Amino acid sequence: MIHRGAEVDDDHDDNDGPSEATIVLSSKMSADFRKAFPLRDESIARRPTPIGTSTLSQISKRLNFEDSFSSRSVLSPSMNHVELTDEVGVLRRKLLNAHNDIQRLKTLKNDEERRAENLQKEIVHLREEFIKESNSVELDKTKRELDEVMLSRNEWRDAAICFYRYFQCSKARLTVAEKEMCSKGLMNSSLKHALDSAWTSTEYSVQDIQGNLHEVIKSVVSTLEEIDSNLQVETDSGQSLLRDSISPILSVRNEGNDSFFHNASESILNSTLANTSIDYEKDERLQRLELENSRLKDEKYVLHERAQKFLLIEEQKHSAEHKCHLLEKCIEEILGELNSLRSACKRKLFDLDDCSSEDRAAEVTRRMQSLADRVELLEKQRETACSEAEKLEKVCESLTSERDVLLKRVDHLTCINENLKSCLNDEKERCTTLKRTVELRNNDLETIQNEVITLRSRVVSLESMDLNPRNVETDAGDETQILHLRVNPMQCAVHDLLEAEKGLSRKRKADPYLGSDEPCDVKRAREEHINALENQLKKSEREKEETIRLQTDLAKKYREISTALTGYQIKLKDVDEGICCVNSVYDETEKQYIGERHSIPGFLAAVTLQLEARRDDEEVERTQTFIKIK
């Protein structure tokens, strides 16, 4: 359709200029018109013959244009002639304006067609970009979910191994303790029944948890399969890419769902309580990601609706183009009819048969009325075409605005994708740091528990010992006399030690930074940390003094080098007053050349000569000292 409109415009541009036949015909018609309808001066110069004469053919030839329209205008033929000429000129101007408007509308239509074609190309390009972006977003999302599932599976598996080892150790200890109690006769039937019931309840709870975990894993796999099916249905053009990206899910599924469920359930059941905080954080992160996923789905739905709106607008544009083509055909038909009417009117006007002037005038008025009606119809069609063109312009503006919005939305989606990637990396780093801190805390807790156990064993051993000196066995004989003091120095020392410890405990309670429950290792570590910080402070102070000394030496050397090279001494005088003076060796030459003569090249030449002379003197001194040393 667009190419056909372009061909019509080219033909019209070729036929736009008048041909030679039309020029000759127009000159001939103007000459005949001047002869048949003279001007006012010519009509006054010619004396009209009376109406009642016998030469009717001569009278009919001399009738002017006003006489042919009405019988009442016989007395004033010149006025009617002027009015009719004005009307003809007005009609010609209207026809010319209509022709110009038609040409302008054609150019506007061509421009709109070109713009519509460009917009259609841009819409197709944006649609492709949107499909690619949606495919990439969905693929990245599924890949992230798959990676998280695999990572969680590995984490649960590691936790299961650790917990299984711990469980085996605890089971072995329990069996050993049960054997010892049985050997000592401390194992009652009630205690044994309680242990058996606790063991069976734990087994039942483990089985329930295993069933729940099977259901959870099945739901996760079903959601992944639904995502896969939705992606395959929505993106027909990127089936191969989607198949390659989602193939790991299918391979995992083909390996055997039972083994996967079994391993996952065992790994989940064997998890420790130390990882519960990490699991809560993972759940929160998954919820945030699900919210982000839902928001992106809503944006995708909105973009899909806008794409449908674009399709509707394209259909409206095609219908408007069809209407424009129909209007062009109507205008061409009207122009052909106008040309035929014009030629017929000319033939009727200049065909001087023996009919009456009233009939000719009525025919001409009827033709003029039809022409006026046709002109009004053309004006209405032109207005409708203008309104259609304005509507098309508005539609094009709306399409451009929507295109800009889509481009901004695509940029925003890319930014969101990058931000999500960065957030995922940050969360992974935080998870690793949390794992490290949990491991460190667990190690510290184990060491503290071991210390507590040793201290309790020592306390029990000390309590079991009897400190009464009479009951203590000695190697003394019967004749040996033992001196018993009323006050034992050891007990006094122990009492003093207890008093000192109580005072220290009071100080710790009064000090907010020193807790009463802190172990010795923590205190020792804190003191070592404080000593290390003090040593570091002393070292930094020494380094500071060394850097200040080096800075002063460098400044001194820099001043010496600058005075040796330029002759200027860099010193600050009257620093408190804010006056800075610079002394120079070349003060006299500066005053002479710059102050008096205002010649900078002369000053530079004089300084160069002085430096050359100084260098020659230094070379002479060096050679003399070298000769003396020899």
C-alpha positions as CSV (number, residue, x, y, z in Angstrom):
1,M,0.0,0.0,0.0
2,I,2.8,2.4,0.8
3,H,4.6,1.7,-2.5
4,R,1.5,2.3,-4.5
5,G,1.0,5.7,-2.8
6,A,4.5,6.6,-3.6
7,E,4.0,5.7,-7.3
8,V,0.8,7.9,-7.4
9,D,2.8,10.8,-6.0
10,D,5.5,10.4,-8.6
11,D,3.0,10.4,-11.4
12,H,1.3,13.4,-10.0
13,D,4.7,15.2,-9.6
14,D,5.5,14.4,-13.3
15,N,2.1,15.7,-14.5
16,D,2.1,18.8,-12.2
17,G,3.3,21.2,-14.9
18,P,1.0,22.3,-17.7
19,S,1.6,20.9,-21.2
20,E,1.9,22.8,-24.5
21,A,-1.6,21.9,-25.6
22,T,-3.1,23.3,-22.4
23,I,-1.1,26.5,-22.8
24,V,-2.3,27.0,-26.4
25,L,-5.9,26.2,-25.5
26,S,-5.8,28.6,-22.6
27,S,-4.5,31.4,-24.8
28,K,-7.1,30.7,-27.5
29,M,-9.9,30.6,-24.9
30,S,-8.7,33.9,-23.3
31,A,-8.7,35.5,-26.8
32,D,-12.2,34.2,-27.5
33,F,-13.4,35.3,-24.1
34,R,-12.1,38.8,-24.7
35,K,-13.8,39.0,-28.0
36,A,-17.1,37.6,-26.7
37,F,-17.0,39.5,-23.4
38,P,-15.2,42.9,-23.7
39,L,-14.2,45.1,-20.8
40,R,-16.1,48.1,-19.6
41,D,-14.2,50.6,-21.7
42,E,-14.6,48.5,-24.8
43,S,-18.3,48.1,-24.1
44,I,-18.8,51.8,-23.6
45,A,-16.8,52.6,-26.8
46,R,-19.0,50.2,-28.7
47,R,-22.6,51.3,-29.0
48,P,-25.0,48.5,-28.4
49,T,-27.7,48.0,-31.1
50,P,-31.3,48.2,-30.1
51,I,-33.1,45.0,-29.2
52,G,-35.9,45.3,-31.8
53,T,-33.6,45.3,-34.8
54,S,-33.6,42.5,-37.4
55,T,-29.9,41.5,-37.0
56,L,-30.4,39.0,-34.1
57,S,-27.2,37.1,-34.9
58,Q,-25.1,40.3,-34.5
59,I,-26.9,41.1,-31.3
60,S,-26.2,37.6,-29.9
61,K,-22.6,37.9,-30.8
62,R,-22.3,41.2,-29.1
63,L,-24.0,40.2,-25.9
64,N,-21.7,40.2,-22.9
65,F,-21.4,37.7,-20.0
66,E,-24.0,39.4,-17.8
67,D,-26.6,39.4,-20.6
68,S,-26.4,35.7,-21.0
69,F,-27.3,35.1,-17.3
70,S,-30.6,37.1,-16.9
71,S,-32.9,39.3,-18.9
72,R,-33.0,41.9,-16.2
73,S,-29.3,42.7,-16.6
74,V,-29.6,43.9,-20.1
75,L,-29.6,47.6,-19.1
76,S,-26.3,47.1,-17.0
77,P,-24.2,44.5,-18.9
78,S,-20.9,45.8,-17.6
79,M,-21.8,45.4,-13.9
80,N,-23.1,41.8,-14.4
81,H,-19.9,41.0,-16.4
82,V,-17.7,42.3,-13.6
83,E,-19.6,40.3,-11.0
84,L,-19.5,37.1,-13.0
85,T,-15.8,37.5,-13.7
86,D,-15.3,38.0,-9.9
87,E,-17.2,34.8,-9.2
88,V,-15.3,32.9,-11.8
89,G,-12.0,34.2,-10.2
90,V,-13.2,33.2,-6.8
91,L,-14.2,29.7,-8.0
92,R,-10.8,29.4,-9.7
93,R,-9.0,30.4,-6.5
94,K,-11.1,27.9,-4.5
95,L,-10.2,25.2,-7.0
96,L,-6.6,26.1,-6.8
97,N,-6.7,26.1,-3.0
98,A,-8.5,22.8,-3.1
99,H,-5.8,21.4,-5.4
100,N,-3.1,22.8,-3.1
101,D,-4.8,21.3,-0.1
102,I,-5.0,17.9,-1.8
103,Q,-1.3,18.1,-2.6
104,R,-0.5,19.0,1.0
105,L,-2.7,16.2,2.3
106,K,-0.9,13.8,-0.1
107,T,2.5,14.9,1.2
108,L,1.2,14.6,4.8
109,K,-0.1,11.2,4.0
110,N,3.2,10.1,2.6
111,D,5.0,11.5,5.7
112,E,2.6,9.7,8.0
113,E,3.0,6.5,6.1
114,R,6.8,6.8,6.4
115,R,6.5,7.6,10.1
116,A,4.0,4.7,10.6
117,E,6.5,2.4,8.8
118,N,9.3,3.5,11.0
119,L,7.1,3.2,14.1
120,Q,6.1,-0.3,13.0
121,K,9.8,-1.2,12.6
122,E,10.6,0.2,16.0
123,I,7.6,-1.6,17.6
124,V,8.8,-4.9,16.1
125,H,12.3,-4.2,17.3
126,L,11.0,-3.3,20.8
127,R,8.8,-6.4,20.8
128,E,11.8,-8.6,20.0
129,E,13.9,-6.9,22.7
130,F,11.0,-7.3,25.2
131,I,10.7,-11.0,24.4
132,K,14.5,-11.4,24.7
133,E,14.6,-9.5,28.0
134,S,11.6,-11.5,29.4
135,N,13.3,-14.7,28.3
136,S,16.6,-13.7,29.9
137,V,14.9,-12.6,33.1
138,E,13.0,-15.9,33.4
139,L,16.0,-17.9,32.6
140,D,18.1,-16.1,35.1
141,K,15.4,-16.6,37.7
142,T,15.1,-20.3,37.1
143,K,18.9,-20.7,37.1
144,R,19.1,-18.8,40.4
145,E,16.4,-21.0,41.9
146,L,18.1,-24.1,40.6
147,D,21.4,-23.0,42.0
148,E,19.8,-22.2,45.4
149,V,18.1,-25.6,45.5
150,M,21.4,-27.4,44.7
151,L,23.3,-25.3,47.2
152,S,20.7,-25.9,49.9
153,R,20.8,-29.6,49.1
154,N,24.6,-29.7,49.5
155,E,24.3,-27.7,52.7
156,W,21.7,-30.1,54.1
157,R,23.8,-33.0,53.0
158,D,26.9,-31.6,54.9
159,A,24.8,-30.9,57.9
160,A,23.4,-34.4,57.7
161,I,26.8,-35.9,57.7
162,C,27.9,-33.9,60.8
163,F,24.7,-34.6,62.6
164,Y,24.9,-38.3,61.8
165,R,28.4,-38.5,63.2
166,Y,27.2,-36.6,66.3
167,F,24.2,-38.9,66.6
168,Q,26.4,-42.0,66.3
169,C,28.8,-40.7,69.0
170,S,25.9,-39.9,71.3
171,K,24.3,-43.3,70.7
172,A,27.6,-45.0,71.5
173,R,28.0,-43.0,74.7
174,L,24.4,-43.8,75.6
175,T,25.0,-47.5,75.1
176,V,28.2,-47.4,77.2
177,A,26.4,-45.5,79.9
178,E,23.6,-48.0,79.8
179,K,26.0,-50.9,80.1
180,E,27.8,-49.3,83.1
181,M,24.5,-48.6,84.8
182,C,23.4,-52.2,84.2
183,S,26.7,-53.5,85.5
184,K,26.4,-51.3,88.6
185,G,22.8,-52.3,89.1
186,L,21.5,-48.8,88.7
187,M,19.2,-49.5,85.7
188,N,15.6,-49.7,86.9
189,S,12.7,-50.9,84.9
190,S,11.1,-47.4,85.0
191,L,14.3,-45.8,83.8
192,K,14.6,-48.3,81.0
193,H,10.9,-47.9,80.0
194,A,11.4,-44.1,79.9
195,L,14.5,-44.4,77.7
196,D,12.6,-46.8,75.3
197,S,9.6,-44.5,75.1
198,A,11.8,-41.5,74.4
199,W,13.7,-43.5,71.7
200,T,10.5,-44.6,70.0
201,S,9.0,-41.0,70.1
202,T,12.2,-39.6,68.5
203,E,11.9,-42.3,65.8
204,Y,8.3,-41.4,65.1
205,S,9.1,-37.7,65.0
206,V,11.9,-38.4,62.6
207,Q,9.5,-40.4,60.4
208,D,7.0,-37.5,60.4
209,I,9.7,-35.0,59.6
210,Q,10.9,-37.2,56.8
211,G,7.4,-37.4,55.3
212,N,6.9,-33.6,55.5
213,L,10.3,-33.1,53.9
214,H,9.3,-35.5,51.1
215,E,6.2,-33.4,50.5
216,V,8.2,-30.1,50.6
217,I,10.7,-31.4,48.1
218,K,8.0,-32.7,45.8
219,S,6.3,-29.3,45.9
220,V,9.6,-27.6,45.0
221,V,10.1,-29.9,42.1
222,S,6.5,-29.3,40.9
223,T,7.0,-25.6,41.0
224,L,10.2,-25.8,39.0
225,E,8.3,-28.0,36.4
226,E,5.5,-25.4,36.2
227,I,8.0,-22.7,35.6
228,D,9.6,-24.8,32.9
229,S,6.2,-25.4,31.2
230,N,5.2,-21.7,31.4
231,L,8.5,-20.6,29.8
232,Q,8.0,-23.2,27.0
233,V,4.5,-22.0,26.3
234,E,5.2,-18.2,26.5
235,T,8.4,-18.1,24.4
236,D,8.0,-20.1,21.1
237,S,10.9,-18.3,19.4
238,G,13.4,-19.2,22.2
239,Q,12.6,-22.9,22.7
240,S,16.1,-24.1,22.1
241,L,17.6,-21.6,24.5
242,L,15.0,-22.4,27.2
243,R,15.5,-26.2,26.7
244,D,19.2,-25.8,27.1
245,S,18.8,-23.6,30.2
246,I,16.3,-25.8,32.0
247,S,17.8,-29.1,31.0
248,P,19.6,-29.5,34.4
249,I,16.2,-29.8,36.1
250,L,15.2,-32.6,33.7
251,S,18.6,-34.4,34.2
252,V,18.2,-34.3,37.9
253,R,14.7,-35.6,37.6
254,N,15.8,-38.4,35.3
255,E,18.5,-39.5,37.7
256,G,15.8,-40.8,40.1
257,N,13.3,-38.9,42.2
258,D,13.3,-41.5,44.9
259,S,17.1,-41.3,45.5
260,F,17.0,-37.5,45.4
261,F,14.1,-37.4,47.9
262,H,15.8,-39.9,50.2
263,N,19.1,-38.1,50.2
264,A,17.5,-34.7,50.7
265,S,15.3,-36.0,53.5
266,E,18.2,-37.6,55.3
267,S,20.3,-34.4,54.9
268,I,17.4,-32.3,56.2
269,L,16.7,-34.7,59.2
270,N,20.4,-34.7,60.2
271,S,20.7,-30.9,60.4
272,T,22.0,-29.3,63.6
273,L,20.4,-26.6,65.7
274,A,23.3,-24.3,65.0
275,N,22.1,-23.7,61.5
276,T,18.6,-22.6,62.4
277,S,19.5,-18.9,62.3
278,I,21.0,-19.3,58.8
279,D,17.8,-21.2,57.7
280,Y,15.6,-18.3,59.0
281,E,17.8,-15.9,57.1
282,K,17.5,-18.0,53.9
283,D,13.7,-18.2,54.3
284,E,13.5,-14.4,54.6
285,R,15.8,-14.0,51.5
286,L,13.6,-16.5,49.6
287,Q,10.5,-14.5,50.6
288,R,12.1,-11.3,49.4
289,L,13.0,-13.0,46.1
290,E,9.5,-14.3,45.7
291,L,8.1,-10.8,46.2
292,E,10.5,-9.5,43.6
293,N,9.4,-12.3,41.3
294,S,5.8,-11.4,41.7
295,R,6.5,-7.7,41.1
296,L,8.4,-8.6,37.9
297,K,5.5,-10.8,36.8
298,D,3.1,-7.9,37.3
299,E,5.4,-5.6,35.2
300,K,5.5,-8.3,32.6
301,Y,1.7,-8.4,32.5
302,V,1.5,-4.6,32.2
303,L,4.0,-4.7,29.3
304,H,1.9,-7.5,27.6
305,E,-1.2,-5.3,27.9
306,R,0.6,-2.4,26.4
307,A,1.8,-4.6,23.5
308,Q,-1.8,-5.5,22.9
309,K,-2.7,-1.9,22.9
310,F,0.1,-1.3,20.3
311,L,-1.4,-4.0,18.1
312,L,-4.8,-2.3,18.3
313,I,-3.2,1.0,17.5
314,E,-1.5,-0.6,14.5
315,E,-4.9,-2.0,13.3
316,Q,-6.4,1.5,13.6
317,K,-3.5,2.9,11.7
318,H,-4.0,0.4,8.9
319,S,-7.8,1.2,8.8
320,A,-6.9,5.0,8.7
321,E,-4.5,4.3,5.8
322,H,-7.2,2.4,4.0
323,K,-9.6,5.3,4.5
324,C,-6.9,7.7,3.2
325,H,-6.6,5.6,0.0
326,L,-10.3,5.6,-0.5
327,L,-10.4,9.4,0.0
328,E,-7.6,9.7,-2.6
329,K,-9.6,7.7,-5.0
330,C,-12.7,9.9,-4.3
331,I,-10.7,13.0,-4.8
332,E,-9.2,11.8,-8.1
333,E,-12.7,10.9,-9.3
334,I,-14.0,14.4,-8.2
335,L,-11.1,16.0,-10.0
336,G,-11.9,14.1,-13.1
337,E,-15.5,15.1,-12.9
338,L,-14.4,18.7,-12.3
339,N,-12.2,18.6,-15.4
340,S,-15.1,17.2,-17.4
341,L,-17.5,19.7,-16.0
342,R,-15.0,22.5,-16.8
343,S,-14.6,21.4,-20.4
344,A,-18.4,20.9,-20.7
345,C,-19.0,24.4,-19.2
346,K,-16.5,25.9,-21.6
347,R,-18.2,24.2,-24.5
348,K,-21.6,25.3,-23.3
349,L,-20.4,28.9,-22.7
350,F,-18.8,29.3,-26.1
351,D,-21.4,27.3,-28.1
352,L,-23.6,30.0,-29.6
353,D,-26.5,28.2,-31.0
354,D,-29.8,29.8,-31.8
355,C,-31.1,29.1,-28.3
356,S,-32.3,31.8,-26.1
357,S,-30.1,33.7,-23.6
358,E,-32.3,32.7,-20.7
359,D,-31.8,29.0,-21.3
360,R,-28.1,29.5,-21.5
361,A,-28.1,31.6,-18.3
362,A,-30.1,28.9,-16.5
363,E,-27.8,26.2,-17.7
364,V,-24.7,28.2,-16.6
365,T,-26.3,29.0,-13.2
366,R,-27.1,25.3,-12.7
367,R,-23.6,24.3,-13.6
368,M,-22.2,27.0,-11.3
369,Q,-24.4,25.7,-8.5
370,S,-23.2,22.2,-9.0
371,L,-19.7,23.4,-9.0
372,A,-20.3,25.3,-5.8
373,D,-21.8,22.1,-4.2
374,R,-18.9,20.1,-5.4
375,V,-16.5,22.6,-4.0
376,E,-18.3,22.5,-0.6
377,L,-18.1,18.7,-0.7
378,L,-14.4,18.9,-1.4
379,E,-14.0,21.3,1.5
380,K,-15.8,18.9,3.8
381,Q,-13.6,16.0,2.6
382,R,-10.5,18.2,3.0
383,E,-11.6,18.9,6.6
384,T,-12.2,15.3,7.3
385,A,-8.8,14.4,5.7
386,C,-7.2,17.1,7.9
387,S,-8.9,15.7,11.0
388,E,-7.7,12.2,10.1
389,A,-4.2,13.5,9.6
390,E,-4.3,15.2,13.0
391,K,-5.6,11.9,14.6
392,L,-2.7,10.0,12.9
393,E,-0.2,12.6,14.2
394,K,-1.6,12.2,17.7
395,V,-1.4,8.4,17.4
396,C,2.2,8.7,16.2
397,E,3.0,10.9,19.2
398,S,1.4,8.4,21.5
399,L,3.3,5.6,19.9
400,T,6.6,7.5,20.3
401,S,5.8,8.3,23.9
402,E,5.0,4.6,24.6
403,R,8.2,3.6,22.8
404,D,10.2,5.9,25.1
405,V,8.3,4.5,28.1
406,L,9.2,1.0,27.0
407,L,12.8,1.9,26.5
408,K,12.9,3.3,30.0
409,R,11.2,0.2,31.4
410,V,13.8,-2.0,29.7
411,D,16.6,0.1,31.2
412,H,14.9,-0.1,34.6
413,L,14.5,-3.9,34.3
414,T,18.2,-4.3,33.4
415,C,19.2,-2.1,36.4
416,I,16.9,-4.2,38.7
417,N,18.5,-7.4,37.4
418,E,22.0,-6.1,38.1
419,N,20.9,-5.0,41.6
420,L,19.4,-8.4,42.3
421,K,22.7,-10.0,41.2
422,S,24.7,-7.8,43.5
423,C,22.3,-8.4,46.4
424,L,22.6,-12.2,45.8
425,N,26.4,-12.0,45.9
426,D,26.2,-9.9,49.1
427,E,23.9,-12.4,50.7
428,K,26.2,-15.3,49.8
429,E,29.1,-13.4,51.4
430,R,27.1,-12.8,54.5
431,C,26.1,-16.5,54.7
432,T,29.8,-17.5,54.5
433,T,30.7,-15.0,57.2
434,L,27.8,-16.2,59.4
435,K,28.9,-19.8,59.0
436,R,32.5,-18.9,60.0
437,T,31.3,-17.0,63.1
438,V,29.0,-19.9,64.1
439,E,31.9,-22.3,63.7
440,L,34.1,-20.0,65.9
441,R,31.4,-19.7,68.5
442,N,30.8,-23.4,68.6
443,N,34.6,-24.0,69.0
444,D,34.7,-21.4,71.8
445,L,31.6,-23.1,73.5
446,E,33.2,-26.5,73.3
447,T,36.5,-25.2,74.9
448,I,34.5,-23.5,77.6
449,Q,32.5,-26.6,78.3
450,N,35.6,-28.7,78.5
451,E,37.1,-26.2,81.0
452,V,33.9,-26.2,83.1
453,I,34.0,-30.0,83.1
454,T,37.6,-30.1,84.3
455,L,37.0,-27.5,87.0
456,R,34.0,-29.4,88.2
457,S,36.0,-32.6,88.4
458,R,38.7,-30.8,90.4
459,V,36.1,-29.4,92.8
460,V,34.6,-32.8,93.4
461,S,38.1,-34.2,94.0
462,L,38.9,-31.4,96.4
463,E,35.6,-31.8,98.3
464,S,36.1,-35.6,98.6
465,M,39.5,-35.0,100.3
466,D,39.3,-34.6,104.0
467,L,41.4,-31.7,105.1
468,N,41.4,-32.6,108.9
469,P,45.1,-32.9,109.9
470,R,44.2,-35.6,112.5
471,N,42.9,-38.0,109.9
472,V,45.9,-37.5,107.6
473,E,48.3,-40.4,107.7
474,T,52.0,-39.5,108.5
475,D,55.3,-41.3,108.8
476,A,55.8,-40.3,112.4
477,G,56.2,-42.9,115.1
478,D,54.7,-43.2,118.5
479,E,57.4,-41.2,120.2
480,T,57.1,-38.3,117.8
481,Q,55.4,-35.3,119.2
482,I,53.3,-33.3,116.7
483,L,52.8,-29.6,117.3
484,H,49.2,-28.5,116.5
485,L,48.8,-24.8,116.1
486,R,45.6,-23.0,117.0
487,V,45.8,-21.0,113.7
488,N,46.9,-22.7,110.5
489,P,48.9,-20.4,108.3
490,M,47.7,-22.3,105.2
491,Q,44.1,-21.6,106.2
492,C,44.9,-18.0,106.8
493,A,46.5,-17.7,103.4
494,V,43.5,-19.4,101.8
495,H,41.2,-17.1,103.7
496,D,43.2,-14.0,102.5
497,L,43.0,-15.4,98.9
498,L,39.2,-15.8,99.2
499,E,38.9,-12.2,100.5
500,A,41.0,-10.9,97.6
501,E,38.9,-12.9,95.1
502,K,35.7,-11.5,96.7
503,G,37.2,-7.9,96.3
504,L,38.0,-8.6,92.7
505,S,34.5,-9.9,92.1
506,R,33.1,-6.8,93.6
507,K,35.3,-4.7,91.3
508,R,34.2,-6.7,88.3
509,K,30.6,-6.2,89.2
510,A,31.1,-2.5,89.7
511,D,33.1,-2.2,86.4
512,P,30.6,-2.3,83.4
513,Y,33.3,-3.5,81.0
514,L,34.3,-6.5,83.1
515,G,31.7,-9.1,83.6
516,S,31.6,-11.5,86.5
517,D,31.0,-14.5,84.3
518,E,34.1,-14.0,82.1
519,P,36.5,-16.9,82.1
520,C,40.2,-16.6,82.6
521,D,41.0,-17.2,78.9
522,V,38.8,-14.3,77.9
523,K,40.6,-12.0,80.5
524,R,43.9,-13.2,79.3
525,A,43.0,-12.6,75.7
526,R,41.7,-9.1,76.5
527,E,44.9,-8.3,78.3
528,E,47.0,-9.6,75.4
529,H,44.9,-7.6,73.0
530,I,45.4,-4.4,75.1
531,N,49.2,-5.0,75.3
532,A,49.3,-5.6,71.6
533,L,47.4,-2.3,71.0
534,E,49.8,-0.5,73.3
535,N,52.8,-1.9,71.5
536,Q,51.2,-0.9,68.2
537,L,50.6,2.6,69.5
538,K,54.3,2.9,70.6
539,K,55.4,1.6,67.2
540,S,53.2,4.1,65.4
541,E,54.5,6.9,67.5
542,R,58.1,5.9,66.7
543,E,57.2,5.7,63.0
544,K,55.6,9.2,63.3
545,E,58.7,10.7,64.7
546,E,60.8,9.0,62.1
547,T,58.6,10.3,59.3
548,I,58.7,13.8,60.8
549,R,62.5,13.7,60.9
550,L,62.7,12.4,57.3
551,Q,60.3,15.1,56.2
552,T,62.4,17.8,57.7
553,D,65.5,16.3,56.1
554,L,63.8,16.2,52.7
555,A,62.6,19.8,53.1
556,K,66.1,20.9,54.0
557,K,67.6,19.0,51.0
558,Y,64.9,20.5,48.7
559,R,65.7,24.0,49.9
560,E,69.4,23.4,49.3
561,I,68.8,22.0,45.8
562,S,66.4,24.8,44.9
563,T,68.9,27.5,46.0
564,A,71.6,25.7,44.1
565,L,69.5,25.5,40.9
566,T,67.5,28.8,40.9
567,G,69.2,31.0,43.5
568,Y,66.0,31.4,45.5
569,Q,66.0,30.6,49.2
570,I,62.7,29.2,50.3
571,K,62.2,30.6,53.8
572,L,59.3,32.1,55.7
573,K,59.9,35.3,57.6
574,D,57.4,36.9,60.0
575,V,55.1,34.0,59.8
576,D,52.9,35.4,62.6
577,E,52.4,38.6,60.7
578,G,51.6,36.7,57.5
579,I,54.5,38.3,55.5
580,C,56.4,35.9,53.3
581,C,59.7,37.1,51.8
582,V,61.8,35.2,49.2
583,N,65.5,36.1,49.1
584,S,67.4,35.6,45.8
585,V,70.9,35.8,44.6
586,Y,69.7,37.6,41.5
587,D,68.1,40.6,43.2
588,E,70.4,43.1,41.6
589,T,70.0,41.7,38.1
590,E,66.2,41.5,38.6
591,K,66.1,45.2,39.6
592,Q,68.3,46.1,36.7
593,Y,66.6,44.2,33.9
594,I,63.0,43.8,35.1
595,G,62.5,46.8,37.3
596,E,64.4,49.4,35.1
597,R,64.5,48.0,31.6
598,H,61.3,45.8,31.8
599,S,63.1,43.1,29.9
600,I,62.5,39.5,30.9
601,P,64.7,38.0,28.1
602,G,67.6,40.2,29.3
603,F,67.1,39.0,32.9
604,L,67.1,35.4,31.7
605,A,70.2,35.9,29.6
606,A,72.1,37.5,32.5
607,V,71.1,34.6,34.8
608,T,72.3,32.1,32.2
609,L,75.6,33.8,31.9
610,Q,76.1,33.8,35.7
611,L,75.3,30.1,35.9
612,E,77.7,29.3,33.0
613,A,80.5,31.3,34.8
614,R,79.7,29.6,38.1
615,R,79.9,26.2,36.4
616,D,83.2,27.0,34.8
617,D,84.6,28.1,38.2
618,E,83.4,24.9,39.8
619,E,85.0,22.8,37.1
620,V,88.3,24.7,37.6
621,E,88.2,24.1,41.4
622,R,87.5,20.4,40.9
623,T,90.5,20.0,38.6
624,Q,92.7,21.9,41.0
625,T,91.7,19.8,44.0
626,F,92.1,16.6,42.0
627,I,95.7,17.7,41.1
628,K,96.5,18.5,44.7
629,I,95.2,15.2,45.9
630,K,97.5,13.4,43.5
